[in-house]
Amino acid sequence: MVIGGAAHVVGSDRVAVENALVAQRRARDGHGPRIVLTHNADAIEIMIEGQADGSYDIVIAAFDRRHETRVTRGENAGRSLTNANVVRSVERIGVWEGGLKTVTVPLDDVMARGGCAVLLQAPDHGPIISASSLILDHGG
């Protein structure tokens, strides 16, 4: 598992994952750009502000808040498994180089049944320097 685009830990090692998350939070507390997400019936507006030491990709990941899968074979046959925050799409939607930037994404483009996360990430899948998420309430 990669935490913040920088730390690598084994995903089944809960203590290592939690420690890596805490370390990432501490490293960026009070640092890094601010991302504010708002939405209306038609679009999501992404507002980014802060200082940058280079160019960063603006990445949006749409997710289902809850996803149920019926298992037809194997040891879990006949059961339904429920997963949370299942990412359905990831797309680079722009570049941020510091200062104030606003990006509007049509809600249809996000195609999220539950929400989205916006990441500021160094090029070539580098470290994530800031992130924010938005839960979309579609009445379900």
C-alpha positions in Angstrom: 0.0 0.0 0.0 1.3 3.5 -0.8 0.5 6.3 1.6 0.6 9.8 0.3 2.4 8.8 -2.8 5.6 8.3 -0.7 5.4 5.7 2.1 5.2 2.0 1.2 3.7 -0.5 3.7 2.1 -3.9 3.6 -1.7 -3.2 3.6 -2.5 -6.1 5.9 -0.2 -4.7 8.6 -2.7 -2.4 10.3 -0.2 -0.9 12.7 2.2 0.0 9.9 -0.6 1.6 7.9 -1.8 3.6 10.8 1.7 4.8 11.7 2.3 5.8 8.1 -0.9 7.8 8.0 -0.1 9.6 11.2 3.4 10.4 9.9 2.0 11.8 6.6 -0.6 13.9 8.5 2.1 15.3 10.8 4.4 16.1 7.9 1.9 18.2 6.1 -0.1 19.7 9.1 -0.3 23.4 8.3 1.6 22.9 5.1 0.6 22.5 1.6 -2.1 24.0 -0.5 -5.8 24.1 0.5 -8.4 22.4 -1.7 -12.1 23.3 -1.3 -14.8 21.3 -3.0 -18.3 22.4 -3.5 -21.1 21.2 -5.8 -24.5 22.1 -7.2 -26.9 20.0 -9.3 -24.7 20.3 -12.4 -21.0 20.6 -11.4 -18.3 20.3 -8.9 -16.2 23.3 -8.3 -12.6 22.8 -7.1 -10.8 25.7 -5.6 -7.1 25.3 -4.9 -4.9 28.0 -3.2 -1.4 28.1 -1.8 2.2 28.1 -2.6 3.9 25.6 -4.9 7.5 24.6 -5.6 6.6 23.2 -9.0 3.8 21.9 -11.1 1.3 19.4 -9.7 -1.3 17.3 -11.4 -4.9 17.8 -10.3 -6.5 14.4 -10.2 -10.1 13.5 -9.5 -11.2 10.0 -8.3 -14.9 9.2 -8.3 -16.1 6.5 -5.9 -19.1 4.6 -4.8 -19.6 5.1 -1.1 -21.0 1.6 -0.8 -20.7 -1.3 -3.3 -22.3 -4.7 -2.8 -21.1 -7.8 -4.8 -22.9 -11.1 -4.8 -20.3 -13.9 -4.7 -21.3 -16.9 -6.9 -18.3 -19.2 -6.4 -15.6 -20.1 -3.9 -15.6 -20.1 -0.1 -18.0 -17.1 0.0 -20.5 -18.4 -2.5 -24.0 -17.2 -1.8 -22.9 -14.3 0.3 -22.9 -10.6 -0.5 -19.7 -8.6 0.3 -19.9 -4.9 1.0 -17.0 -2.6 0.2 -16.8 1.1 1.0 -15.4 3.9 -1.1 -14.8 1.8 -4.2 -12.9 4.0 -6.8 -14.6 3.8 -10.2 -12.6 6.3 -12.2 -9.4 8.3 -11.9 -8.7 11.2 -14.2 -6.0 14.0 -14.5 -8.1 17.2 -15.0 -5.4 19.9 -15.0 -2.2 21.3 -13.6 -1.7 23.6 -10.6 1.5 25.7 -10.3 0.6 27.7 -7.2 -1.6 30.6 -6.4 -5.4 30.5 -6.7 -7.0 28.2 -9.3 -10.6 27.1 -9.8 -11.6 24.2 -11.9 -15.2 23.2 -12.7 -16.0 19.6 -13.5 -19.5 18.7 -14.9 -21.1 16.3 -12.5 -21.8 13.9 -15.4 -18.0 13.7 -15.9 -17.5 12.5 -12.4 -20.1 9.8 -12.7 -19.9 9.1 -9.0 -22.6 7.5 -7.1 -21.2 8.5 -3.8 -18.4 11.0 -4.0 -15.1 12.1 -5.3 -11.6 12.9 -4.0 -9.3 15.5 -5.5 -5.6 15.1 -5.2 -2.6 17.3 -5.9 0.1 15.0 -7.0 3.6 15.4 -8.3 4.0 14.4 -11.9 4.5 10.7 -12.9 2.4 9.5 -9.9 4.7 11.2 -7.4 3.9 12.2 -3.8 0.5 13.6 -3.0 0.9 17.1 -1.4 -2.8 17.7 -0.7 -6.2 16.0 -1.0 -9.9 16.7 -0.2 -13.0 14.7 -0.6 -16.7 15.4 -1.3 -19.6 13.1 -0.5 -22.4 13.5 -3.1 -25.8 12.8 -1.7 -28.0 11.5 -4.5 -30.7 10.4 -2.0 -29.6 6.9 -1.9 
